[in-house]
Amino acid sequence: MDIQENVSLKIYNSFHTGGPAQYFVEVKTSEGAVEALNYAKEHNLPVLFLGGGTNVLFPDEGIKGLVIKNSINFINTIDDTHLSVGAGVYTTTLAQHCLKLKLSGIEALFGLPGTIGGAIRGNAGTLGTEIKDVIVDVTMLDENNQLKTYPARYLEFAYRESILKRIPAFITHCTIALSPGDEVAIQTKMTETKNWRRDKQP
């Protein structure tokens, strides 16, 4: 585990603002996340979880404690319509992957900034589609640093809201359910979504 000190947070958020993290670590596995959280507990450090950094402004004075950047990045096929997705995967990357598999359900989220973990926490969505529409379950570390898998209903999804905004939890990965689709139709929806975001939300 590579715990770093006084790491500038400017390169870890889309606004490129903020001072240094007192301590910083990037985790790429569930085991790494457990180790990082144990380190924080042993050293009595407050913890901040960081995904893609597209919905956060860091203060100029920086962040005290340990910033844990979630870079758990994988997409594994479970069966014809189900995928296991690491929380550090970017939403657009997932949409592009599903296009190649000719799987529909996530294409309207193409172009949304940030990672799947952040999308789940805030129930990200656009044009009538929300991440909750495809979530089967979510695996995360609870307050006791234990990996547990919860069904989608546990997350209490609402408009741009989930229980994860109210409890401490580090998402490691999730299972999503899609449906077979037409590649041209999926690509068309992705293009329409990208154009809509460009025109309405420059």
Phi, psi and omega in degrees: 000126185257086176279122180251155180247146175052055181267128178296133180268359184298326182275358183251016174214151188290342178272348179056048180234169172106160179270200185275156168275133178304312174226147184215139175213142175253124182249139184241000178218163175298321180297321178295323178295317177300315181297318180295318180291325175296321178299315180298319180294317181296329183256011176053048181256134170294153186237140171235124177273137182230130175259241181282347178072027183263001181221042185211142172243121178272143179288153181298330181282354178090191183236127175278146179097206185249121172267123180251111179273126182274106178240036177283102195237097175205153172226112181244138177278127177267310174207199186299333185231000183242137178233147170257127190231127176293146184293341180272000178287134178286144184303317180295322177299318179296317180299318179294323178295317180294328175300316180297327180274356183058046178246131184254150176138337183246354190296331180289347178267003178299132180094347175294132179286159174097182186257169179297322178301314178293323179297321179293314182303318183257010183045059182298150179191170176195149175051042175085359178246136175234157182299331180300336183293340183241354183283128174264309178205165181227134178254132183207165176270128181273188184295342177262012178063035178250136178285125178221147178251130184239141175291160184304324184296334179297332187283351176051053180297138172215186182298114181052037187212149170204169179296340183290349172277352185241352179229152177283121180201137179252112181284130176259316179196174180215166172248133177240150179244124180240187178223150178301139182219172177273128185301319181294318180294320179296314179298321179297316179296320179297318179294317178300318180296315179300316180293320179298315180295322179296320183281321187265332184227066183296000000 
